[in-house]
Amino acid sequence: MTAPSFPTELKAALDARLQGLSRGELAARAALISRTYRDGGGSGAIRSEADALAYALARMPATYSTVTASLNALRAIRPDFAPQSLLDLGAGPGTAAWAAAEAFASLQIFTMIDTNVALRTLALDLARGNAQLNNLEYAKGDARAALAEAEPADLVTASYLIGELGERERQPLAEAMWDKTRDTLLVVEPGTPAGYARIIALREQLIVAGAHVAAPCPHDGRCPLSAPDWCHFSQRLPRSQAHKQVKGAELPFEDEKFSYVVLSRVPVAQHPARVLAQPVASKVEISAKLCTSNGLTTAKIPRRDKISYALARRWCWGDAVMKES
Ligand SMILES: C[S@@+](CC[C@H](N)C(=O)[O-])C[C@H]1O[C@@H](n2cnc3c(N)ncnc32)[C@H](O)[C@@H]1O
């Protein structure tokens, strides 16, 4: 997947908040937050304005890029979808709203919900740099409780939220999110086996409730992958100077793995195959692992089939492609 570029206004708004702050201290805060996440502690470590900024500098470019890639997958399958309202749960610094605003010029009403005061304050501050987000509502509170009061929205998003919930909280939250989804729900999680397992559980639960998968799966049936395999994608994104400093990283890019599902109330009209790994090109053929509406397959496109070969050369991991088994 081609990396979507991080919005210039968002980068500028984050950079402006760096004035007068020690990069070393921000890097130490980001490292502590990241360690807390790895140990299963969630975003409880984000308590102050500086913590929120450190988190946003370290994580927003990656989460923006995976949410954008997921929304682009939705747009490719449903080019006519033009949501007017967005409801973003576990909104944090507002990443999904920025990505959705960029993906859908039709969006006018933005509602966010989160428990974290520091991230909410930062989100509201950052949003001042985006005219589309000027009138957003940001409720402070637990997602499920706040959902009871929320208006339904055309597009509902939950990016990197459900992994922060206890196992028993996930099903009722999924049900409540779906209740507030007028048209489409997007859920994004880290591209780990555990993140994928959460996505698959939610997908199965909501298909039973009447949802149809718009992406990444070309079907509403059971996922054909079995352990140790899992469905995930990857976004390569460039790291800015501030991003490198706060992560204590040298490489000018990073690869962010993610799993996601887009569920719609309406069945989708087209079911292209999904490329599940970077295709391998040899002198004789291109070999691509595909999920199709008939199950998993490894497509072999011989070089002598010039037209198909030329098309397949452009396939990337995560793309929707017109090739059935
Ligand atoms: C990993 S952050 C992701 C933030 C944002 N969605 C993004 O993609 O950048 C998870 C967010 O979920 C929020 N959160 C966790 N549990 C929550 C709950 N029960 N209700 C509302 N928000 C919650 C946290 O405060 C945090 O902002």
The ligand as an SDF file (V2000), in Angstrom:
LIG
                    3D

 27 29  0  0  0  0  0  0  0  0999 V2000
   -4.1410    3.5570   21.5380 C   0  0  0  0  0  0  0  0  0  0  0  0
   -5.1200    4.9590   21.8160 S   0  0  0  0  0  0  0  0  0  0  0  0
   -5.7220    5.2520   20.1750 C   0  0  0  0  0  0  0  0  0  0  0  0
   -6.1460    6.6610   19.9840 C   0  0  0  0  0  0  0  0  0  0  0  0
   -6.6840    6.9900   18.5840 C   0  0  0  0  0  0  0  0  0  0  0  0
   -7.8850    6.2610   18.2740 N   0  0  0  0  0  0  0  0  0  0  0  0
   -5.6380    6.7350   17.5240 C   0  0  0  0  0  0  0  0  0  0  0  0
   -5.8360    5.8520   16.6880 O   0  0  0  0  0  0  0  0  0  0  0  0
   -4.6350    7.4360   17.5060 O   0  0  0  0  0  0  0  0  0  0  0  0
   -6.5200    4.2710   22.6210 C   0  0  0  0  0  0  0  0  0  0  0  0
   -7.4900    5.3090   23.0940 C   0  0  0  0  0  0  0  0  0  0  0  0
   -8.6280    4.6490   23.6300 O   0  0  0  0  0  0  0  0  0  0  0  0
   -9.0400    5.3440   24.7880 C   0  0  0  0  0  0  0  0  0  0  0  0
   -9.8320    4.4390   25.6260 N   0  0  0  0  0  0  0  0  0  0  0  0
   -9.4410    3.3090   26.2310 C   0  0  0  0  0  0  0  0  0  0  0  0
  -10.4780    2.7440   26.8870 N   0  0  0  0  0  0  0  0  0  0  0  0
  -11.5600    3.5280   26.6620 C   0  0  0  0  0  0  0  0  0  0  0  0
  -12.9280    3.4630   27.0340 C   0  0  0  0  0  0  0  0  0  0  0  0
  -13.3950    2.4740   27.7660 N   0  0  0  0  0  0  0  0  0  0  0  0
  -13.7410    4.4340   26.6280 N   0  0  0  0  0  0  0  0  0  0  0  0
  -13.2770    5.4720   25.8520 C   0  0  0  0  0  0  0  0  0  0  0  0
  -12.0060    5.5730   25.4590 N   0  0  0  0  0  0  0  0  0  0  0  0
  -11.1500    4.6240   25.8550 C   0  0  0  0  0  0  0  0  0  0  0  0
   -7.7310    5.7770   25.4270 C   0  0  0  0  0  0  0  0  0  0  0  0
   -7.9190    6.8270   26.3480 O   0  0  0  0  0  0  0  0  0  0  0  0
   -6.9270    6.1770   24.2080 C   0  0  0  0  0  0  0  0  0  0  0  0
   -7.1010    7.5140   23.8610 O   0  0  0  0  0  0  0  0  0  0  0  0
  1  2  1  0
  2  3  1  0
  2 10  1  0
  3  4  1  0
  4  5  1  0
  5  6  1  0
  5  7  1  0
  7  8  2  0
  7  9  1  0
 10 11  1  0
 11 12  1  0
 11 26  1  0
 12 13  1  0
 13 14  1  0
 13 24  1  0
 14 15  1  0
 14 23  1  0
 15 16  2  0
 16 17  1  0
 17 18  1  0
 17 23  2  0
 18 19  1  0
 18 20  2  0
 20 21  1  0
 21 22  2  0
 22 23  1  0
 24 25  1  0
 24 26  1  0
 26 27  1  0
M  CHG  2   2   1   9  -1
M  END
$$$$
